[in-house]
Amino acid sequence: MQQQVFGGEQHSGRATRPLWTAMKRGFLCRCPNCGEGKLFRAFTKTFDHCEACGEEFHHHRADDLPAYLVIVIVGHVILGGFMGVEATSTLSMWQHLAIWAPLTIIMSLALLQPIKGAVIGLQWAYYMHGFGGEVDHIEGHPET
């Protein structure tokens, strides 16, 4: 007996794109389509298109999601680490500040680009925001 699937990409007429592969390639700052070309031309600025396969990136809409995800991840790691160290040691406030402030900044900067790449990979895999050939229409923006 064949399983019925209602809705989803299977019924759109488009090929299903591998979500986890695309997100992994994006996390590694590579093209979510081929995995060869570079995704970023600057820290958080994407190339307009992949130099290897020609996939266009200029229309992606990662917006603030990568920053929010970084805040959640770093916040949980730093808060858990701080609470664990506070419960098992007698460090002064200045010692905590000297440990946790730089660690927060370093982790945030280290994760922002890979997480943005993973979000772009997710958008590519789900044909979101122009990756399916359609044009996004945004309220309040007459040019779109």
Backbone as a chain_set.jsonl record, in Angstrom:
{"seq": "MQQQVFGGEQHSGRATRPLWTAMKRGFLCRCPNCGEGKLFRAFTKTFDHCEACGEEFHHHRADDLPAYLVIVIVGHVILGGFMGVEATSTLSMWQHLAIWAPLTIIMSLALLQPIKGAVIGLQWAYYMHGFGGEVDHIEGHPET", "coords": {"N": [[0.842, -1.177, 0.0], [0.616, 2.174, -0.906], [1.95, 5.066, 0.608], [0.14, 7.993, 1.346], [0.753, 11.368, 0.618], [0.063, 14.565, 1.579], [0.101, 17.723, 0.255], [3.073, 19.776, 0.474], [6.472, 19.694, -0.89], [6.52, 17.606, -2.697], [4.292, 17.783, -4.28], [4.492, 20.069, -5.727], [5.661, 20.061, -8.157], [8.319, 20.593, -8.382], [11.713, 19.574, -7.995], [12.737, 17.844, -5.051], [14.847, 19.301, -2.724], [17.823, 18.584, -0.897], [17.572, 19.147, 2.437], [19.24, 19.024, 4.875], [21.776, 18.673, 3.801], [22.038, 21.011, 2.276], [21.888, 22.929, 4.336], [24.156, 22.21, 5.815], [26.195, 22.689, 3.957], [25.837, 25.451, 3.662], [26.409, 26.23, 6.317], [29.102, 25.698, 6.324], [29.915, 27.756, 4.814], [29.639, 27.581, 2.06], [28.287, 27.184, -1.271], [24.89, 26.323, -1.246], [23.821, 24.726, -3.219], [25.831, 23.424, -4.889], [28.04, 23.107, -3.236], [30.605, 23.833, -3.721], [31.352, 26.516, -4.566], [32.101, 29.705, -2.996], [30.111, 31.207, -0.452], [30.07, 33.69, 0.831], [31.204, 37.025, 0.292], [32.145, 38.948, 1.916], [32.183, 39.501, 5.492], [29.399, 39.118, 6.351], [28.172, 39.462, 3.936], [26.781, 38.22, 1.039], [27.876, 36.62, -2.002], [26.662, 37.585, -5.248], [26.056, 35.502, -6.901], [26.859, 31.975, -7.273], [30.204, 31.136, -7.891], [30.938, 28.733, -8.952], [28.676, 27.102, -9.795], [26.747, 28.904, -10.607], [24.385, 29.467, -9.224], [22.036, 31.778, -7.987], [22.293, 34.132, -5.334], [21.569, 36.626, -4.511], [18.968, 37.338, -3.811], [18.298, 36.288, -1.353], [16.769, 36.167, 1.939], [17.725, 36.346, 4.724], [17.678, 38.113, 6.831], [17.097, 39.004, 10.187], [17.162, 36.549, 11.445], [19.574, 34.863, 11.652], [21.078, 36.327, 13.588], [19.351, 36.248, 15.815], [19.315, 33.489, 16.308], [22.009, 33.072, 16.944], [22.153, 34.562, 19.308], [20.47, 33.023, 20.967], [21.837, 30.527, 21.044], [24.486, 31.215, 21.961], [23.782, 32.54, 24.302], [22.632, 30.458, 25.855], [24.847, 28.717, 26.157], [26.809, 30.374, 27.401], [25.432, 31.275, 29.706], [24.893, 28.807, 30.981], [27.532, 27.918, 31.375], [28.537, 29.999, 32.99], [26.863, 29.752, 35.265], [27.554, 27.189, 36.125], [30.297, 27.493, 36.731], [30.103, 29.493, 38.685], [28.751, 28.119, 40.682], [30.636, 26.287, 41.517], [32.986, 27.552, 42.191], [34.875, 30.338, 43.596], [35.062, 32.795, 42.252], [35.715, 36.281, 41.665], [33.622, 39.14, 40.817], [34.915, 40.62, 38.826], [36.674, 38.76, 37.759], [34.873, 36.929, 36.645], [33.748, 38.636, 34.732], [35.997, 39.089, 33.142], [36.296, 36.588, 32.0], [33.762, 35.785, 30.834], [32.718, 37.91, 29.238], [34.592, 38.368, 27.001], [34.46, 35.762, 25.94], [31.778, 35.585, 25.185], [31.648, 37.529, 23.126], [33.538, 36.499, 21.274], [32.421, 33.957, 20.657], [29.98, 34.778, 19.534], [30.773, 36.229, 17.243], [32.122, 34.194, 15.898], [30.091, 32.393, 15.274], [28.157, 33.766, 13.752], [28.45, 34.089, 10.858], [28.54, 31.308, 9.876], [25.977, 30.451, 10.774], [24.276, 32.175, 9.411], [24.835, 31.296, 6.834], [23.76, 28.695, 7.003], [21.045, 29.318, 7.315], [20.543, 30.499, 4.84], [20.991, 28.238, 3.278], [18.81, 26.684, 4.155], [16.686, 28.256, 3.164], [17.214, 28.005, 0.432], [16.86, 25.219, 0.048], [14.132, 24.926, 0.538], [13.019, 26.428, -1.463], [12.554, 29.133, -0.938], [11.986, 32.707, -0.871], [12.747, 33.695, -3.537], [14.469, 31.68, -4.387], [13.101, 29.804, -5.767], [12.472, 30.829, -8.179], [10.41, 32.651, -8.201], [9.175, 35.984, -7.503], [9.529, 37.803, -4.57], [7.045, 39.65, -2.884], [6.941, 42.389, -0.959], [5.289, 44.015, 1.606], [4.944, 47.52, 1.698], [7.186, 48.042, 0.208], [7.585, 49.378, -2.741], [9.113, 48.698, -4.967], [9.294, 45.955, -5.11]], "CA": [[0.0, 0.0, 0.0], [1.424, 3.372, -1.042], [1.641, 6.093, 1.587], [-0.33, 9.23, 0.742], [1.36, 12.582, 1.136], [-0.781, 15.7, 1.239], [0.837, 18.982, 0.242], [4.523, 19.666, 0.517], [7.243, 19.873, -2.117], [6.268, 16.504, -3.618], [3.171, 18.124, -5.146], [4.705, 21.37, -6.351], [6.246, 19.891, -9.48], [9.748, 20.897, -8.32], [12.527, 18.525, -7.37], [13.021, 18.041, -3.636], [16.251, 19.616, -2.465], [18.225, 18.006, 0.399], [17.615, 20.193, 3.458], [20.392, 18.969, 5.771], [22.981, 18.885, 2.99], [22.084, 22.435, 1.952], [22.215, 23.679, 5.545], [25.546, 21.92, 6.166], [27.035, 23.44, 3.017], [25.742, 26.852, 4.057], [27.144, 26.384, 7.572], [30.522, 25.694, 5.962], [30.081, 28.955, 3.98], [29.707, 27.134, 0.668], [27.034, 27.23, -2.023], [24.008, 25.228, -0.838], [23.501, 23.905, -4.378], [26.927, 22.551, -5.331], [29.004, 22.906, -2.164], [31.953, 24.191, -4.196], [31.58, 27.953, -4.572], [32.003, 30.426, -1.725], [28.828, 31.864, -0.234], [30.245, 35.057, 1.319], [32.293, 37.853, -0.241], [32.603, 39.67, 3.102], [31.793, 38.776, 6.712], [28.015, 38.658, 6.233], [27.666, 39.82, 2.607], [26.878, 37.079, 0.125], [28.094, 36.865, -3.423], [25.393, 37.636, -5.984], [25.827, 34.157, -7.441], [27.947, 31.027, -7.034], [31.228, 31.157, -8.937], [31.1, 27.386, -9.514], [27.494, 26.576, -10.495], [25.909, 29.996, -11.086], [23.177, 29.664, -8.403], [21.933, 33.156, -7.52], [22.08, 34.315, -3.899], [21.277, 38.031, -4.221], [17.602, 37.541, -3.358], [18.03, 35.624, -0.068], [16.188, 37.03, 2.963], [18.05, 35.833, 6.056], [17.286, 39.18, 7.748], [17.606, 38.954, 11.555], [17.127, 35.198, 12.015], [20.881, 34.391, 12.124], [21.453, 37.008, 14.835], [18.527, 35.698, 16.892], [19.794, 32.135, 16.591], [23.291, 33.212, 17.636], [21.851, 35.003, 20.667], [19.929, 31.88, 21.709], [22.9, 29.525, 21.246], [25.541, 31.762, 22.822], [23.189, 32.806, 25.613], [22.516, 29.213, 26.618], [26.184, 28.204, 26.485], [27.455, 31.276, 28.361], [24.702, 31.239, 30.972], [25.157, 27.509, 31.609], [28.924, 27.918, 31.847], [28.643, 30.925, 34.118], [26.207, 29.193, 36.452], [28.354, 26.057, 36.578], [31.518, 28.005, 37.366], [29.698, 30.216, 39.898], [28.355, 27.149, 41.71], [31.759, 25.445, 41.937], [34.2, 28.323, 42.482], [34.678, 31.595, 44.317], [35.63, 33.879, 41.446], [35.142, 37.611, 41.908], [32.838, 39.66, 39.708], [35.839, 41.032, 37.761], [37.181, 37.549, 37.109], [33.794, 36.46, 35.785], [33.663, 39.563, 33.604], [37.159, 38.849, 32.283], [36.1, 35.302, 31.309], [32.523, 35.61, 30.079], [32.504, 38.955, 28.224], [35.302, 38.043, 25.761], [33.952, 34.507, 25.398], [30.512, 35.904, 24.521], [31.947, 38.238, 21.877], [34.217, 35.576, 20.353], [31.45, 32.958, 20.186], [29.002, 35.44, 18.672], [31.4, 36.516, 15.948], [32.475, 32.931, 15.24], [28.89, 31.679, 14.825], [27.234, 34.547, 12.928], [28.546, 33.754, 9.428], [28.053, 29.953, 9.589], [24.536, 30.327, 10.98], [23.636, 32.849, 8.278], [24.956, 30.375, 5.708], [22.789, 27.608, 7.192], [19.715, 29.87, 7.045], [20.454, 30.621, 3.379], [20.819, 26.87, 2.796], [17.424, 26.302, 4.431], [15.843, 28.959, 2.198], [17.438, 27.399, -0.884], [16.276, 23.881, 0.023], [12.675, 25.04, 0.54], [12.605, 27.327, -2.547], [12.019, 30.344, -0.321], [12.518, 34.045, -1.153], [13.388, 33.825, -4.83], [15.225, 30.492, -4.784], [12.243, 28.983, -6.618], [12.23, 31.543, -9.412], [9.357, 33.642, -8.03], [9.6, 37.256, -6.937], [8.866, 38.111, -3.306], [6.397, 40.947, -2.793], [7.028, 42.791, 0.435], [4.459, 45.182, 1.877], [5.68, 48.76, 1.993], [8.314, 48.196, -0.717], [6.965, 49.434, -4.066], [9.985, 48.131, -6.016], [9.212, 44.498, -5.155]], "C": [[0.889, 1.242, 0.0], [0.971, 4.433, -0.042], [1.211, 7.369, 0.869], [0.339, 10.407, 1.431], [0.499, 13.742, 0.663], [0.036, 16.978, 1.342], [2.333, 18.741, 0.192], [5.159, 19.781, -0.858], [6.976, 18.781, -3.144], [5.185, 16.866, -4.627], [3.354, 19.46, -5.858], [5.239, 21.251, -7.771], [7.733, 20.208, -9.518], [10.477, 19.752, -7.631], [12.764, 18.86, -5.903], [14.51, 18.276, -3.466], [16.609, 19.098, -1.077], [18.456, 19.098, 1.455], [18.909, 20.164, 4.263], [21.697, 19.158, 5.017], [23.133, 20.361, 2.666], [22.465, 23.268, 3.171], [23.662, 23.443, 5.976], [26.497, 22.684, 5.249], [27.01, 24.92, 3.353], [26.507, 27.133, 5.332], [28.646, 26.423, 7.332], [30.87, 26.835, 5.007], [30.305, 28.61, 2.513], [28.328, 27.241, 0.033], [26.146, 26.065, -1.594], [23.658, 24.281, -1.988], [24.621, 22.917, -4.699], [27.939, 22.246, -4.231], [30.418, 23.302, -2.53], [32.242, 25.685, -4.056], [31.441, 28.562, -3.187], [30.662, 31.149, -1.646], [29.0, 33.339, 0.108], [31.421, 35.748, 0.656], [32.892, 38.729, 0.849], [32.018, 38.937, 4.306], [30.364, 38.257, 6.657], [27.385, 39.033, 4.896], [27.865, 38.64, 1.663], [27.301, 37.543, -1.262], [26.728, 36.949, -4.086], [25.036, 36.276, -6.566], [27.056, 33.284, -7.174], [28.921, 31.066, -8.2], [31.4, 29.796, -9.608], [29.896, 26.94, -10.342], [26.551, 27.651, -11.003], [24.63, 30.233, -10.291], [23.172, 31.093, -7.859], [21.619, 33.205, -6.03], [21.529, 35.696, -3.566], [19.896, 38.257, -3.623], [17.299, 36.902, -2.004], [17.514, 36.641, 0.941], [16.469, 36.46, 4.347], [17.633, 36.826, 7.14], [17.91, 38.999, 9.131], [17.659, 37.553, 12.153], [18.508, 34.704, 12.456], [21.311, 35.039, 13.441], [20.649, 36.477, 16.018], [18.998, 34.3, 17.279], [21.122, 32.163, 17.338], [23.06, 33.637, 19.084], [21.354, 33.837, 21.517], [21.035, 30.878, 22.03], [23.946, 30.032, 22.232], [24.995, 32.028, 24.222], [23.076, 31.556, 26.462], [23.885, 28.674, 27.049], [26.838, 29.057, 27.569], [26.753, 31.228, 29.716], [24.933, 29.923, 31.709], [26.569, 27.424, 32.159], [29.112, 28.806, 33.053], [28.052, 30.318, 35.39], [26.983, 27.997, 37.003], [29.61, 26.498, 37.295], [31.175, 28.714, 38.677], [29.362, 29.25, 41.034], [29.543, 26.364, 42.256], [33.024, 26.226, 42.277], [33.841, 29.598, 43.235], [35.323, 32.741, 43.548], [34.944, 35.199, 41.773], [34.36, 38.049, 40.663], [33.754, 40.031, 38.531], [36.438, 39.831, 37.038], [36.117, 36.945, 36.183], [33.685, 37.334, 34.532], [34.803, 39.328, 32.618], [37.038, 37.542, 31.493], [34.93, 35.379, 30.336], [32.284, 36.675, 29.021], [33.277, 38.65, 26.937], [34.791, 36.75, 25.103], [32.631, 34.718, 24.651], [30.755, 36.565, 23.171], [32.572, 37.295, 20.853], [33.244, 34.55, 19.789], [30.438, 33.576, 19.23], [29.57, 35.71, 17.292], [31.729, 35.235, 15.181], [31.253, 32.227, 14.665], [28.028, 32.44, 13.825], [27.274, 34.156, 11.448], [28.084, 32.317, 9.128], [26.542, 29.798, 9.77], [23.78, 31.04, 9.867], [23.711, 31.958, 7.044], [23.959, 29.233, 5.799], [21.365, 28.091, 6.924], [19.518, 30.039, 5.536], [20.294, 29.238, 2.749], [19.408, 26.367, 3.01], [16.482, 26.96, 3.432], [15.987, 28.354, 0.806], [16.731, 26.046, -0.979], [14.757, 23.923, -0.063], [12.147, 26.002, -0.517], [12.008, 28.63, -2.019], [12.694, 31.589, -0.874], [13.323, 34.118, -2.437], [14.177, 32.616, -5.275], [14.392, 29.533, -5.64], [11.892, 29.667, -7.915], [11.147, 32.605, -9.305], [9.95, 34.915, -7.43], [8.821, 37.483, -5.656], [8.242, 39.497, -3.392], [6.311, 41.292, -1.319], [6.175, 44.041, 0.623], [5.322, 46.363, 2.241], [6.882, 48.98, 1.103], [7.769, 48.189, -2.139], [7.813, 48.792, -5.161], [9.911, 46.603, -6.087], [7.83, 44.031, -5.492]], "O": [[1.808, 1.351, 0.812], [-0.224, 4.671, 0.134], [1.844, 7.78, -0.103], [0.475, 10.442, 2.654], [0.239, 13.877, -0.532], [0.598, 17.279, 2.395], [2.792, 17.636, -0.098], [4.468, 19.944, -1.864], [7.179, 18.998, -4.339], [5.162, 16.31, -5.725], [2.435, 19.925, -6.532], [5.265, 22.236, -8.509], [8.355, 20.106, -10.575], [9.912, 19.054, -6.788], [12.968, 20.022, -5.552], [15.332, 17.534, -4.003], [15.782, 19.165, -0.167], [19.413, 19.868, 1.369], [19.61, 21.173, 4.331], [22.635, 19.751, 5.551], [24.231, 20.909, 2.768], [23.264, 24.198, 3.067], [24.325, 24.365, 6.45], [27.485, 23.258, 5.707], [28.051, 25.577, 3.333], [27.185, 28.156, 5.436], [29.378, 27.102, 8.052], [31.971, 26.883, 4.459], [31.073, 29.276, 1.818], [27.323, 27.375, 0.731], [26.606, 24.923, -1.578], [23.241, 23.148, -1.747], [24.385, 21.711, -4.772], [28.625, 21.226, -4.292], [31.338, 23.125, -1.731], [33.265, 26.07, -3.49], [30.76, 28.018, -2.318], [30.148, 31.639, -2.651], [28.168, 34.161, -0.279], [32.488, 35.162, 0.475], [34.021, 39.201, 0.719], [31.423, 37.87, 4.155], [30.135, 37.071, 6.893], [26.168, 38.926, 4.745], [28.975, 38.13, 1.51], [27.108, 38.698, -1.639], [25.744, 36.441, -3.549], [23.861, 35.938, -6.706], [28.143, 33.787, -6.889], [28.513, 31.032, -9.361], [31.946, 29.711, -10.708], [30.061, 26.456, -11.461], [25.634, 27.344, -11.764], [23.852, 31.119, -10.647], [24.181, 31.565, -7.334], [20.801, 32.436, -5.524], [21.066, 35.916, -2.447], [19.674, 39.284, -2.982], [16.159, 36.963, -1.544], [17.784, 37.836, 0.819], [15.533, 36.124, 5.073], [17.273, 36.421, 8.245], [19.128, 38.854, 9.239], [18.155, 37.385, 13.267], [18.615, 34.161, 13.556], [21.854, 34.361, 14.313], [21.198, 36.277, 17.101], [19.067, 33.975, 18.465], [21.338, 31.373, 18.257], [23.712, 33.118, 19.99], [21.774, 33.682, 22.664], [21.152, 30.43, 23.171], [24.256, 29.363, 23.218], [25.674, 31.767, 25.215], [23.387, 31.581, 27.653], [24.049, 28.227, 28.184], [27.363, 28.523, 28.546], [27.409, 31.15, 30.755], [25.145, 29.919, 32.922], [26.787, 26.926, 33.263], [29.765, 28.423, 34.024], [28.666, 30.364, 36.455], [27.059, 27.815, 38.218], [29.959, 25.953, 38.342], [31.883, 28.551, 39.672], [29.651, 29.523, 42.199], [29.461, 25.825, 43.36], [34.041, 25.622, 42.619], [32.671, 29.894, 43.476], [36.041, 33.558, 44.123], [33.761, 35.238, 42.11], [34.429, 37.417, 39.609], [33.408, 39.785, 37.375], [36.681, 39.888, 35.833], [36.426, 36.506, 35.075], [33.549, 36.828, 33.418], [34.599, 39.365, 31.404], [37.628, 37.416, 30.42], [35.081, 35.076, 29.152], [31.694, 36.37, 27.985], [32.677, 38.668, 25.862], [34.703, 36.655, 23.879], [32.396, 34.104, 23.611], [30.128, 36.195, 22.178], [32.176, 37.296, 19.687], [33.235, 34.297, 18.584], [30.078, 32.963, 18.225], [28.914, 35.447, 16.284], [31.625, 35.199, 13.955], [31.37, 31.527, 13.66], [27.238, 31.822, 13.111], [26.225, 33.915, 10.85], [27.299, 32.125, 8.2], [25.898, 29.088, 8.999], [22.74, 30.553, 9.424], [22.745, 31.875, 6.285], [23.374, 28.839, 4.79], [20.559, 27.349, 6.362], [18.439, 29.752, 5.017], [19.542, 29.082, 1.787], [18.856, 25.692, 2.142], [15.58, 26.307, 2.907], [15.001, 28.205, 0.084], [16.073, 25.761, -1.98], [14.152, 23.044, -0.677], [10.97, 26.362, -0.493], [11.06, 29.161, -2.597], [13.848, 31.534, -1.299], [14.47, 34.563, -2.422], [14.53, 32.527, -6.451], [14.923, 28.56, -6.177], [11.088, 29.142, -8.686], [10.976, 33.392, -10.236], [11.07, 34.92, -6.921], [7.595, 37.371, -5.643], [8.859, 40.421, -3.923], [5.687, 40.578, -0.533], [6.322, 45.014, -0.116], [6.296, 46.243, 2.985], [7.547, 50.01, 1.222], [7.513, 47.122, -2.696], [7.273, 48.383, -6.189], [10.422, 46.014, -7.04], [7.588, 42.826, -5.571]]}, "num_chains": 1, "name": "protein.A"}
